[in-house]
Amino acid sequence: QLQASGGGLVRAEGSLRLSCAASGRTFSDDVIGWFRQAPGKEREFVVAIRWSGGSTYYADSAKGRFTISRDSAKNTVYLQMNSLKPEDTAVYYCAGGMMDYGLDNRNNYNYWGQGTLVTVSS
């Protein structure tokens, strides 16, 4: 139901824009989040957006460098990542669900995309 794309190899301080497109589903009251998982580490929350209203929530690691946005016409969520660091290297997943709180908890998301790999070289 979700298709994540846009990952790749970038040098430190570079930028990437990830996309999360829905197929067979129209976002309404969903929360769409981005999580990432580095090798040998737990999947962690990065940022989320409420489709209705557009409220956003950022992990401390993403504040000031990453920006989440949505395009209603394309039913797509974007993650603009600037000033990338080697520690941002991970597989990035988008996910969706309905929740009032706990947007940083992956267990609250019901459907997931397949992930896209971001590699940041030093």
Backbone as a ProteinNet text record, in pm:
[ID]
protein_1_A
[PRIMARY]
QLQASGGGLVRAEGSLRLSCAASGRTFSDDVIGWFRQAPGKEREFVVAIRWSGGSTYYADSAKGRFTISRDSAKNTVYLQMNSLKPEDTAVYYCAGGMMDYGLDNRNNYNYWGQGTLVTVSS
[TERTIARY]
81.3	0	85	207.9	297.9	423	468.1	588	687.3	797.4	901.9	1007.6	1057.9	1161.5	1246.7	1355.8	1439.8	1571.7	1593.7	1719.2	1836.1	1955.9	2074.2	2198.4	2306.8	2436	2463	2497.9	2524.7	2640.6	2713.9	2823.8	2771	2848.3	2812	2786.9	2688.7	2641.4	2554.7	2533.9	2446.8	2300.5	2215.9	2070.9	2008.2	1896.4	1813.6	1668.2	1579.8	1436.9	1373.6	1315.5	1245.2	1096.8	1035.9	892.4	823.4	700.6	617.3	481.8	455.9	332.7	237.8	110.9	10.1	-51	-71.1	-142	-261.3	-376.8	-496	-549.4	-502.7	-546.3	-538.9	-636.7	-635.6	-622.7	-520.9	-500.6	-613.1	-657	-758.1	-719.6	-747.4	-709.6	-583	-511.6	-392.3	-280.2	-194.8	-64.1	36.1	122	225.7	360.3	434.5	562.3	677.4	794.7	918.8	998.2	1044.1	1131.8	1257.3	1361.6	1483.7	1547.2	1619.9	1687.2	1827.1	1923.3	2063.5	2104.5	2208.8	2252	2279.6	2219.6	2242.5	2170.9	2083.6	2013.5	1862.3	1792.5	1647.4	1593.6	1473.7	1407.3	1366.6	1399.5	1372.2	1287.5	1215	1128.9	1212.7	1169.9	1236.7	1142.9	1027.4	935.2	799	692.7	558.2	476.2	371.2	280.5	136.9	49.4	-93.7	-146.2	-205.7	-252	-357.3	-446.5	-548.8	-493.3	-469.6	-417.6	-270.5	-195.9	-54.1	38.7	-8	82.3	199.2	315.7	437.1	504.8	579.5	646.9	783.3	887.3	1022.5	1097.8	1175.8	1272.7	1382.4	1448.4	1553.5	1661.4	1688.9	1794.2	1759	1629.1	1583.8	1555.4	1538.9	1502.5	1609.6	1564.5	1655.9	1721.5	1714	1778	1677.6	1576.4	1477.6	1345.4	1273.3	1141.7	1045.2	934	830.5	720	663.9	555.5	464.7	351.3	257.3	202.1	166.2	102	-29.5	-137	-268.5	-305.3	-269.6	-304.9	-238.3	-119	-44.6	-53.6	-123.7	-136	1.8	92.1	232.6	288.5	374.7	446.6	594.3	657.5	798.1	879.8	1003.9	1098.8	1221.7	1236.5	1354.4	1461.6	1575.7	1684.4	1804.7	1843.8	1958.3	2068.2	2186.5	2301.1	2316.3	2310.2	2315.5	2449.8	2444.2	2562.2	2577.8	2697.6	2715.3	2623.7	2594.2	2506.3	2360.6	2328.1	2193.5	2178.6	2287.4	2283.5	2190.9	2092.9	1993	1897.4	1816.6	1700.2	1586.2	1525.6	1417.7	1284.7	1193.7	1062.1	955.4	853.7	737	626.8	542.4	437.4	316	200.8	78.5	-8.4	-90.8	-182.5	-274.2	-364.4	-457.9	-424.5	-391.6	-355.9	-371.5	-403.8	-412.3	-281.8	-206.5	-80.1	13.4	135.4	231.6	277.2	293.8	333.4	474.5	552.4	689.2	701.2	589.6	589.1	553.3	646.5	623.1	508.9	477.6	369.1	231.5	224.3	96.9	68.9	162	146.2	100.7	2.1	-61.5	-10.1	39.5	85.8	217.6	302.5	440.2	478.6	569.6	632	751.2	817.5	922.9	1059.3	1075.8	1204.3	1289.8	1367.7	1462	1592.9	1702.9	1833.2	1896.2	1939.4	2013.9	2153.4	2252.9	2392	2462.1	2518.8	2588.5	2736.5	2818.2	2962.3	3029.9	3138.9	3211.2	3315.9
-120.8	0	126.3	117.6	230.9	194.2	289.4	269.6	379.4	341.1	437.3	437.3	555.3	566.8	690.1	701.4	818.9	800.4	683.2	659	653.3	652.4	644.2	673.3	692.7	722.3	871.9	933.5	1076.5	1104.1	1209.1	1246.6	1325.4	1325.8	1402.8	1547.5	1606.9	1742.9	1753.1	1640.7	1640.3	1629.1	1619.2	1615.6	1503.1	1454.9	1358.7	1389.1	1354.2	1363.3	1226.5	1177.7	1050.7	1075.1	980.2	987.2	863.6	883.8	773.3	788.8	703.3	712.1	599.6	632.7	532.7	475.4	347.8	283.8	207.8	229.2	162.5	215.6	333.3	390.8	542.3	609.3	754.7	797	875.1	923.4	1016.9	1004.7	1097.6	1142.8	1062	1093.4	1018.9	967.9	889.9	977.3	912.3	966.2	891.1	963.6	900.7	932.1	828.9	846.9	788.7	839.7	783.8	726.8	607	541.2	499.9	470.4	422.4	314	227.8	119.9	104.6	129.5	112.2	-32.1	-80.6	-218.4	-244.6	-348.9	-388	-304.2	-214.6	-127.3	-144.5	-94.4	-97.5	5.6	-23	74.3	192.9	313.5	431	533.5	609.7	713.2	830.1	886.9	1003.8	1124.7	1109.2	1221	1167.9	1242.8	1204.2	1327.8	1304.9	1412.8	1361.6	1445.4	1415.1	1460.7	1368	1404.1	1513.5	1500.7	1603.1	1712.4	1827.6	1939.1	1964.6	1859.2	1876.3	1895.1	1867.2	1880.2	1783.9	1830.4	1749.7	1726	1616.5	1576.8	1521.4	1574.5	1538.1	1476.5	1376.2	1327.8	1433.3	1436.4	1536.2	1526.6	1406	1386.3	1446.8	1472.1	1522.8	1673	1727.8	1869.5	1958.4	2051.5	2146.4	2097.3	1966.9	1913.8	1847	1784.7	1710.8	1786.6	1774.9	1836.6	1738.4	1715.9	1629.4	1716.1	1671.2	1745.3	1647.2	1697.4	1610.5	1681.8	1602	1653.2	1579.2	1648.2	1584.8	1536	1611.6	1574	1443.8	1420.5	1299.3	1191.2	1222.8	1124.9	1073	1166.8	1133	1218.1	1156.8	1225.7	1228.9	1340.4	1358.2	1379.8	1336.7	1364.2	1426.2	1556.4	1627.6	1620.9	1565.4	1548.7	1630.2	1725.7	1811.8	1789.7	1836.5	1825.8	1684.2	1590.3	1449.8	1414.7	1323	1277.3	1126.5	1075.2	929.8	851.3	906.1	836	834.1	903.4	894.8	773.1	703.5	584.6	479.6	437.4	341.6	308.3	208.4	185.4	268.7	349.1	436.4	376.5	368.9	312.6	419.4	420.7	500.5	406.3	459.7	378.3	465.4	401.4	475.3	409.8	492	440.4	549.9	510.7	605.1	611.2	727.7	738.2	881.2	896.9	1028.9	1068.1	970.9	997.5	881.4	893.1	785.5	777.8	895.2	894.7	843.1	839.6	791.2	642.2	577.9	435.9	353.6	275.4	200.3	100.4	60	-36.9	23.9	154.8	221	234.8	192.9	203	68.4	71.4	-51	-100.4	-11.2	-51.7	17.7	-56.2	-13.5	-25.8	60.5	46.8	-47.1	-69.7	-170.3	-117.1	10.8	66.7	109.1	212.7	260.3	291.8	249.5	259.7	395.6	457.9	583.5	556.6	587.3	570.5	704	747.2	874.7	847.1	887.2	863.7	985.5	958	1067.5	1128.1
0	0	0	51.9	50.7	-27.5	-105.9	-186.7	-153.8	-88	-54.3	-163.7	-194.1	-296.7	-269.6	-344.4	-335.7	-263.6	-208.3	-139.5	-236.8	-181.3	-264.9	-185.1	-256.8	-196.5	-209.4	-98.4	-97.9	-3.6	-30.9	57.4	176.5	281.1	400.1	360.8	425.6	399.6	274.5	206.5	89.8	128	25.6	45.6	-35.6	14.5	-57.1	-25.7	-118.5	-91.7	-111.5	-6	-11.4	-37.8	-106	-134.1	-78.5	-37.9	10.6	-56.2	-152.8	-229.7	-190.7	-183.8	-149.4	-277	-276.1	-386.8	-331.1	-392.2	-346.2	-215.5	-180.4	-53.9	-64.1	-9.1	-3.5	141.6	168.9	305.3	345.3	468.7	519.5	660.1	760.5	898	938.9	840.7	871.5	925.4	1000.7	1035.1	947.7	880.9	799.8	864.9	893.4	960.3	881.1	910.3	856.5	974.3	955.7	1050.9	976.3	1051.4	988.5	1073.4	1004.8	1075.1	1019	1105.2	1069.5	1099.4	1033	1057	1204.2	1255.9	1394.7	1497.6	1452.8	1546.5	1533.9	1635	1632.3	1532.5	1483.9	1397.6	1482.8	1438.1	1517.8	1441.8	1517.7	1463.5	1412.4	1300.7	1244.5	1245.6	1184.5	1171.2	1130	1161.6	1121.3	1088.6	1010.8	973.9	980.3	1031.3	1026.6	891.4	815.9	683.6	690.7	787.1	805.9	896.5	840	918.1	899.1	871.6	841.9	960	1081.4	1196.6	1182.8	1223.2	1208.5	1343	1351.5	1473.9	1436.2	1497.1	1460.1	1577.7	1546.7	1644.2	1656.9	1769.9	1790.6	1683.6	1638.4	1538.7	1403.2	1381.9	1252.4	1254	1369.9	1378.9	1317.5	1234.7	1173.4	1046.2	1019	898.3	804.4	860.2	780.4	780.3	669.7	658.8	594.4	660.3	604.4	545.8	435.2	372	299.7	254.5	185	62.4	-35.9	-157.4	-172.1	-143.3	-146.4	-285.9	-385.4	-522.4	-563.7	-511.6	-547	-440.7	-330.4	-222	-181	-164.5	-140.4	-28.3	51	156.8	119	146.4	113.7	241.1	235.7	342.6	279	299	250.3	358.2	322.1	418	372.2	454.7	424.4	528.2	495.1	587.1	639.4	550.1	590	652.5	746.7	819.5	799.2	815.3	803	896.8	1011.7	1105.8	1062.1	954.2	897.3	806.1	781.6	697.6	757.6	679	726.9	613.6	637.1	551.8	609.6	524.9	567.1	522.6	618.1	594.3	617.7	532.3	564	611.4	695.7	755.9	781.8	794.4	817.9	922.8	984.7	1084.9	1135.7	1222.6	1283.9	1432.3	1481.8	1622.3	1669.5	1796.1	1856.8	1923.7	1967.1	2033.1	2003	2050.3	2027.9	1883.5	1820.4	1679.9	1660.6	1766.9	1756.4	1787.3	1807.1	1842.1	1718.9	1670	1546.8	1560	1681.8	1702.7	1674	1663.9	1636	1487.2	1404.8	1259.9	1205.5	1118.6	1071.9	936.5	854.4	722.5	691	621.4	598.8	452.1	412.2	281.9	291.7	180.9	175.3	217.4	231.1	272.4	155	178.2	76.4	146.7	88.6	153.5	128.8	236.7	231.7	286.9	207	249.4	239	351.8	355.9	379.8	285.5	298	359.3	430.4	496.7	405
[MASK]
++++++++++++++++++++++++++++++++++++++++++++++++++++++++++++++++++++++++++++++++++++++++++++++++++++++++++++++++++++++++++

